[in-house]
Amino acid sequence: MNRQAPIYVINMAKDTASMAQQLAAQGLDFERVEAVVGRELTAEQRRASYSKFWYSLLMGRQPSAAELGCNLSHRMIWKMMLDRGQEWAIIFEDDALLSPEFSNAMPLFEKSTEAYDVVQFYSLKQPDILKAKLPDTPYRLMSYSGANPTATAYGLRASGAKKLLKYRRIIFTNDKWVLARAFLGVKCGAIFPFPVGMHQTHSALSTIGEGSSAKRQGNIAWRICVLPVLRVVRAVCLKLRDV
């Protein structure tokens, strides 16, 4: 590895110690980015940050203040990457728990330039079907958009940042990689076994949903009916655009 990929850590001032200690233990430099606190956004800032129509259509509900804060925090880093001309970066939320071998997975991520826009280092549950087929070591890079998504830890290419920022306003939560692939054309991959876990105690930033799980998920049946139709419409529009 010729040089370390830039590493960004999103957290609040009170939550700096854990990630700093973990990264320092593996000799990794990082830049801390102050999280956007959703509950401190004004009503006008909230309205301006997301598309009410698209968010309702794709998520089946309106975003919570905490979700908006989390989304805006990640978008801030995506823009920072592009402004600085960085070809790739690794992004952590403050509840990430690095495996002792995390640094060994970084060269694999850096070799994924052409294959993927985003590479997940963690998902809430590694699919059993893949777990059964993969050895514990070495790490492998595979296509994966995530049935159990999260934005706790991932690597992002400049190409992916551009796609994720295609819309000026937020249209779905930043951890819905399936939607990013379907609607923005983001090429998604992951490193298996996942080299990052999650602390049991979530931070205020990382707990992006509020209230019950039903509230966070929205109307599941509605989404199952609507999303396939939207994907077909998008495919047709892309085809017509290429004609």
C-alpha positions in Angstrom: 0.0 0.0 0.0 1.6 3.2 -1.1 -0.4 5.6 0.9 -3.3 5.4 3.4 -6.8 6.2 2.2 -8.1 9.3 3.9 -10.2 8.3 6.9 -13.1 10.4 8.2 -14.8 9.8 11.6 -18.2 11.3 12.2 -19.0 12.0 15.8 -19.8 14.6 18.4 -17.2 16.1 20.7 -18.2 13.9 23.6 -17.7 10.7 21.5 -14.1 11.1 20.2 -12.1 8.7 22.4 -13.2 5.3 21.2 -12.5 5.6 17.5 -9.3 7.7 18.1 -7.9 4.8 20.3 -8.8 2.1 17.8 -7.3 3.8 14.8 -4.2 4.9 16.7 -3.7 1.2 17.8 -3.5 0.2 14.1 -1.3 3.2 13.1 -4.0 4.8 11.0 -4.5 8.6 10.7 -7.9 10.1 10.5 -9.8 13.4 10.4 -12.7 14.0 12.8 -15.9 15.6 11.4 -18.4 17.2 13.8 -21.8 15.5 13.3 -24.8 17.5 12.4 -27.3 17.4 15.2 -30.7 17.0 13.6 -32.7 18.3 16.5 -30.8 21.6 16.3 -31.9 22.2 12.7 -34.4 24.9 12.2 -37.7 24.0 10.5 -36.6 25.8 7.4 -33.3 23.9 7.4 -35.1 20.6 7.7 -37.5 21.4 4.8 -34.6 22.5 2.6 -32.5 19.4 3.3 -34.8 16.7 1.8 -37.3 16.1 -0.9 -40.7 15.5 0.8 -42.1 13.9 -2.4 -39.2 11.5 -3.1 -38.5 10.6 0.6 -42.1 9.7 1.1 -42.2 7.7 -2.1 -39.0 5.7 -1.5 -39.2 5.4 2.3 -42.9 5.4 2.9 -42.6 8.0 5.6 -41.0 11.3 6.6 -37.5 11.5 8.1 -36.9 12.0 11.8 -34.6 14.9 12.9 -31.9 12.4 13.9 -32.0 10.8 10.4 -31.6 14.2 8.7 -28.6 14.9 11.0 -27.0 11.6 10.1 -27.6 12.0 6.4 -26.3 15.6 6.3 -23.2 14.5 8.2 -22.3 11.9 5.6 -23.2 14.2 2.7 -20.8 16.8 4.2 -18.0 14.3 3.9 -18.9 13.3 0.3 -18.7 16.9 -0.7 -15.5 17.4 1.2 -14.0 14.4 -0.7 -14.8 15.9 -4.1 -13.7 19.5 -3.1 -10.3 18.1 -2.1 -10.0 15.9 -5.2 -9.7 12.7 -3.2 -10.2 9.5 -5.2 -11.3 7.5 -2.2 -12.0 7.7 1.5 -13.1 5.5 4.4 -15.9 6.8 6.6 -16.8 5.7 10.1 -19.6 6.5 12.5 -18.6 6.7 16.1 -20.0 3.3 17.1 -17.7 1.3 14.7 -15.7 -1.5 16.3 -12.6 -2.3 14.3 -11.3 -5.9 14.2 -7.6 -6.2 15.0 -7.0 -7.1 11.3 -8.8 -4.1 9.9 -5.7 -2.5 8.4 -5.1 -5.8 6.5 -8.3 -5.3 4.6 -7.5 -1.8 3.4 -5.2 -2.8 0.5 -8.1 -4.9 -0.8 -10.4 -1.9 -0.7 -7.8 0.2 -2.5 -7.6 -2.3 -5.3 -11.4 -2.1 -6.0 -11.1 1.2 -7.9 -12.9 0.1 -11.1 -15.2 -2.5 -9.6 -17.2 -0.6 -7.0 -18.2 2.9 -6.0 -18.8 2.0 -2.4 -17.4 -0.9 -0.3 -19.1 -1.9 2.9 -17.0 -2.9 5.9 -20.0 -3.8 8.0 -23.6 -4.8 7.8 -26.0 -5.6 10.6 -25.9 -9.3 9.8 -23.6 -11.2 7.4 -25.9 -13.3 5.1 -25.7 -16.9 6.3 -25.5 -18.2 2.7 -22.3 -16.2 2.2 -21.0 -17.0 5.6 -21.2 -20.7 4.8 -19.2 -20.3 1.6 -16.5 -18.0 2.8 -13.5 -18.9 4.9 -12.5 -16.8 7.9 -9.5 -15.6 6.0 -8.3 -14.1 3.8 -10.6 -11.2 3.1 -12.6 -11.2 -0.1 -14.2 -8.4 -2.1 -17.6 -9.2 -3.4 -20.7 -7.5 -4.9 -23.1 -6.7 -2.1 -25.7 -4.0 -1.6 -26.8 -5.2 1.8 -30.0 -6.8 3.0 -29.2 -5.4 6.5 -27.7 -2.0 5.6 -25.8 0.5 7.8 -23.5 3.4 7.3 -21.3 2.5 10.3 -18.3 1.8 8.2 -17.7 2.0 4.4 -15.2 3.0 1.8 -16.3 5.4 -0.9 -14.9 6.3 -4.3 -15.2 9.8 -5.8 -17.4 8.2 -8.5 -19.7 7.0 -5.8 -19.7 10.4 -4.0 -20.8 12.1 -7.3 -23.7 9.6 -7.8 -24.8 9.9 -4.1 -24.9 13.7 -4.5 -26.7 13.6 -7.8 -29.8 15.1 -6.1 -29.3 18.4 -4.2 -31.6 17.2 -1.5 -31.9 13.9 0.4 -34.3 11.4 -1.2 -33.7 8.4 1.1 -31.6 7.5 4.1 -27.9 7.3 3.5 -27.6 3.6 4.5 -30.1 2.3 1.9 -27.4 1.0 -0.5 -30.1 -1.1 -2.3 -31.8 2.2 -3.3 -28.5 3.8 -4.1 -27.8 1.0 -6.5 -31.3 1.0 -8.0 -31.9 4.7 -8.4 -28.4 6.3 -8.6 -26.5 3.5 -10.3 -24.0 3.2 -7.4 -21.9 0.0 -7.8 -21.9 -1.7 -4.3 -19.5 -4.2 -2.9 -18.3 -5.4 0.5 -15.3 -7.0 2.1 -16.0 -10.4 3.7 -15.8 -11.4 6.5 -16.7 -7.9 7.7 -13.6 -6.3 9.2 -15.7 -3.9 11.3 -18.4 -4.5 14.0 -20.6 -2.2 16.0 -20.6 -1.3 19.7 -23.7 -2.5 21.5 -24.4 1.0 22.8 -25.3 3.2 19.8 -24.5 6.9 19.9 -27.0 9.7 19.3 -25.6 10.1 15.8 -25.6 6.4 14.8 -29.1 5.7 16.1 -30.6 7.4 13.0 -34.2 6.3 13.7 -36.4 7.4 16.6 -39.3 5.7 18.2 -40.5 2.2 17.2 -38.9 0.0 14.5 -42.2 0.2 12.7 -41.9 3.9 12.5 -38.4 3.7 11.3 -39.2 1.2 8.6 -42.3 2.9 7.3 -45.0 1.0 5.5 -43.2 -2.2 4.4 -46.1 -3.6 2.3 -46.4 -0.2 0.5 -42.8 -0.2 -0.3 -42.8 -3.7 -1.6 -45.6 -2.8 -4.1 -44.2 0.6 -5.1 -40.4 0.1 -5.4 -40.5 -2.6 -8.2 -42.7 -0.2 -10.3 -40.3 2.7 -9.7 -37.3 0.5 -10.7 -39.0 -0.4 -14.0 -39.8 3.3 -14.7 -36.2 4.2 -14.0 -34.9 1.5 -16.3 -37.1 2.7 -19.1 -36.0 6.3 -18.6 -32.4 5.3 -18.7 -32.9 3.2 -21.8 -34.7 6.1 -23.6 -31.9 8.4 -22.5 -29.3 6.2 -24.2 -31.3 5.9 -27.5 
